[in-house]
């Protein structure tokens, strides 16, 4: 059963990226219950570097803090990153913003 719950959590390891160890079912989401998200992200950045992977539940999320890679994503490769995390604001323009 535990193997089934953890089956997705080697996604970043297979791709050679570091990141915090996820917990079954919740991934790395528990960290944000005890600390604000910016504090958690800063800790991960200091520990894992400018490019690391986390999990929201069992969904892998790539975190990028390298300006050249961010520029490439936002300009050249924008069409390849259509499956972003969605945080709806119920606003027709803000909902389409890449940073949301």
N, C-alpha and C positions, 0 to 999 in steps of 0.2 A: 504494500500500500504506500509506504513512504517513498519507494522508488518511483511509483506512478506520480505522486505529488511533486517530486523534484525533477521530473524528466526534462523540463524546459530550462532548468537553471544552469546548464552548461553552455548555453548559447554564446555568451561573451568569452568564455574560456576557449571554446573551439576557434574563435576568431582572434585569439591572442590579446584580448583586452582584460585589464584588471577591473576590479570593482568590489564593493562590499558583498559579503556572503548573504544571499537572500534566505528568508524563512519560508517554509511551506505555506502555500495558499496566498500569503500576503506580500511576498517578495521583500522589498526594502521599505515598504510603506510604513512600518511601525516606527521607524526613526523619526518621522515627521509628527508623530503623536506627542513626543516629549520635547521636541525642539522645533523652532521655526524652520521652514524649508530653506531659506538662505543660509542659515547656520549649518544645517546638515550638508548642503551643497559645498560650502566652503571647507568643511572638514574632509569631505570626499576628495575635493580638488587638491588639498594639501597632502592627502595620503596617497591618492591614485594618479595624480597628474592631470594634464589638460584634456585627456580623452579617456573616458571610462564608461562602463556599462552598469546600469542598475535595472531593477525589475519593479514594475507596478503590478502587483499580483504575479501572474506568470508571463506578463507581456514585457519583452526587453525594451529598454529605453537607452539610447545613446546620449551621453552628455558630452558636449564639446565646449572647451574653453580656449581654443587655439584660434586667434583672429584670422589667420589665413584659411583655415578649414571652414570657419564660419562664413567668410566672404565667398568661398567657393560654393558652399551650400546655398547661400542666399541669392547668388547671382547665376553661376553656371549650372548647378545641379538642382535647382529649385524644383523642377518637375519630378525628380526622383524621390523627393521627401514629402509626398502627399499624405502619408499615413502618420500624421503628427498627433500628439496628445491634444485632445480637445477640451477646452475650458469655456463652455458657452457663457456669453454675457447677454444673450437675447438682444443683440444689436447687429443689424445687417452688415455693417462694415467691420466693426471690431471683431466679430466672430471669424472673419476671414484673415485676420492679422496673423502672420507667421509666429509672432511671439506669444500668442495666446494658445 
